C-alpha cells in the first residue's frame, strides 16, 4: 500500500499537516503519547495506527539515506 507523503492528514491532538510531517512528529513524541498517536486521513485506511506510522517512518527513512 502506497501513501502520498504530501497528503493532508490530521494527527490527533496536533492538527492538520502533511502526512510526512505527521509521521515525523508522531515518532518524536514521548513514549506514552507516541503509543496513542493516530493519523486520520480521507483515504483507506482512514485511521493509521502507531504500528503503521512506525512502518512508514522506517520506509521513508530508508529512502532518505544515501546509498554508498
N, C-alpha and C positions, 0 to 999 in steps of 0.2 A: 504494500500500500504506500503510495507516494503522497507526501504532504508538501504544500507550497509554503516555504518559509516566509513569504511576503503576505500570506493570507491574514486578514484582520480577525483576531480572536479576543476572547475575554479571559484573563487569568483571574480566577476567583479572588476577591478581596484586593485586587491590584489594578483593575480597569482593562480598557481595550488597548491592544497593541498588536504588532505583527507577531506571527507565530514564533519566529526565531527569537525575538526579544522575550516572549512569554516563557519559552523553554529555558532560555538563559537565566532569566530571573528566578524561575522555579528551582533551578539547580543551585542557586546561591542562597536560597532561604535556609534558616536554621533547621536542623533535622526534624523536629516535631512538626513545624509548619510545612516543610517540604513533603512529608508523607501525606498531608491532606491536600496538597496542591492539585487543582484540576483546571483544565483549559476547556472552555466552551466555544464551539465553532458551529457554523451553519451546515457544514458537510457531514458525511458519515465516516467515522463515528462522530457524534455531536459532542461527546464528552471524552476528553483524553485523560486517563488516569495517570498517576505518577509513574507507573511502570512503563507506559507508552512514552511519556515525557522523557524519562531516563533513556529509553531506547533511541528516541530522536536526537537527543543531545549527543549520544555516543556516535551515531551515524554522521551527524553534521560535523562533529569534531574531527573524525577521520578524514572527511573531505577537505578540511582546512589545513591539515598537517601536510607540509611539503614532502614530496617523495624525493628521496636522495638517490 
